[in-house]
């Protein structure tokens, strides 16, 4: 009896989580293409710092494998 109630509960939970079936109707309009937002003021510096860190990491790994 316990297994049946757990099975029914699990089935009800999974059934509630399932999404609606996709509609057969085609989309009315195509989505509008927009340009991306301008970069934040510090993002270029952050990208340079990440690049420098990646290069330093690559050099350190190369140095470790040579010895």
C-alpha positions, -999 to +999 in steps of 0.1 A: +000+000+000+028+024+008+045+018-025+013+026-044+008+058-025+045+068-031+041+059-068+009+080-071+025+109-054+056+108-076+035+105-107+014+135-097+046+156-090+061+147-123+029+153-141+027+188-125+063+196-136+057+186-172+053+216-195+024+222-218+028+205-252+040+228-279+014+246-299+010+237-336+004+273-346+033+291-363+047+322-347+028+354-357+059+376-361+096+371-363+115+385-332+130+419-337+168+418-340+184+443-316+220+453-311+239+444-279+242+468-251+274+488-249+301+474-227+306+485-192+334+510-186+357+485-168+350+455-189+379+461-213+404+462-183+389+431-169+393+413-202+429+424-204+436+412-169+420+378-176+441+375-208+473+384-188+464+358-162+457+331-188+491+339-205+509+338-171+492+305-163+502+290-197+538+301-192+539+286-157+525+253-169+551+253-197+579+260-173+567+232-150+566+206-178+601+215-191+618+207-159 
